[in-house]
Amino acid sequence: MTTQPFHDRDGWVWMDGEFVPQRDAKVHLLTHALHYASCVFEGERAYGGVIYKSREHSERLHHSARVLGFQIPYGPEELDGIKHELIRKMGFEDAYVRAVAWRGSEQLGVSAKSNTVHCAVATWQWGDYFADKMKGIRLMVAPWRRPAPDTAPCNSKAAGLYMICTLSKHAAEDAGFNDALMFDWRGQIAEATGANIFFVRDGALHTPKPDCFLDGITRRSVIALAEKRGIEVIERAIFPNELATFSEAFLTGTAAEVTPIREIAGMAFKPANITEQLLHDYSALARRKNA
Ligand SMILES: Cc1ncc(COP(=O)(O)O)c(C=O)c1O
């Protein structure tokens, strides 16, 4: 992983219909997205040069944009081709892929209906989000809650929704934790700042219903993998006072993959069989090694 800032790296990005050198991939200061968060994005991962669930990510990007009231001028199939062409052009095998779409700089006010819509894809080489996985990570409880569906467009992967994630992640890091567990507006357990959460009790998986946060692509893959193993999966409202009743806990996400949790706000969890099984199953699936 390079530590060179993104604006000063060699290589290419795809932007508004063409490949441009990464150093030249710029937007204007008065871009609506920068001021009003009229922006949606995807985080994807390529393994061995192939993006896991590329089409689902492209379709979710389109869905996210529609929720914010704009249409991306490149279809999901076209985006799939662009993403893979970019990875090939960069010579990457295992990489993170960031697709993004946003409103441009024609109008700068709350209303932006006539602004042009822009789209770009960037990629960089990337290893584990949380290194040394089975050791488990530590979460604190976030100081911010996921908003209600009538408070924010929570079924869109919209940039604006990440303001409270960044604040919560910073608070966790400042307190010596790896990440933060966010509750929702009702006080139910929701997810981490960039990943969904699962718990284990008596051999069954419990995970919050994604009714006010992202129903992750990895989350859905892990549910399918668990069911294939005959593990019962219960999607339901989970309350903080239940935390002590769970034996294992883990996060799922494109970046996190399956990441075991060893502590939530002083409560200990022991990454064990079910977590390890699903970690390996997901890794094999994403890397297409399970055939
Ligand atoms: C807030 C949030 N929740 C959950 C996820 C997991 O989603 P996925 O598995 O589609 O990457 C992500 C990552 O995209 C996220 O940012």
The ligand as a MOL file (V3000), in Angstrom:
LIG
                    3D

  0  0  0     0  0            999 V3000
M  V30 BEGIN CTAB
M  V30 COUNTS 16 16 0 0 0
M  V30 BEGIN ATOM
M  V30 1 C -21.9790 2.5240 6.3250 0
M  V30 2 C -21.7250 1.2100 5.6410 0
M  V30 3 N -22.4240 0.1290 6.0220 0
M  V30 4 C -22.2160 -1.0770 5.4550 0
M  V30 5 C -21.2830 -1.2360 4.4410 0
M  V30 6 C -21.0730 -2.5890 3.8350 0
M  V30 7 O -21.5450 -2.6060 2.5200 0
M  V30 8 P -20.8990 -3.5570 1.4220 0
M  V30 9 O -20.8620 -4.9210 1.9940 0
M  V30 10 O -21.8300 -3.4410 0.2700 0
M  V30 11 O -19.5430 -3.0350 1.1370 0
M  V30 12 C -20.5420 -0.1320 4.0160 0
M  V30 13 C -19.5600 -0.2520 2.9370 0
M  V30 14 O -19.8580 0.0270 1.8160 0
M  V30 15 C -20.7760 1.1180 4.6150 0
M  V30 16 O -20.0830 2.1920 4.2370 0
M  V30 END ATOM
M  V30 BEGIN BOND
M  V30 1 1 1 2
M  V30 2 1 2 3
M  V30 3 2 2 15
M  V30 4 2 3 4
M  V30 5 1 4 5
M  V30 6 1 5 6
M  V30 7 2 5 12
M  V30 8 1 6 7
M  V30 9 1 7 8
M  V30 10 2 8 9
M  V30 11 1 8 10
M  V30 12 1 8 11
M  V30 13 1 12 13
M  V30 14 1 12 15
M  V30 15 2 13 14
M  V30 16 1 15 16
M  V30 END BOND
M  V30 END CTAB
M  END
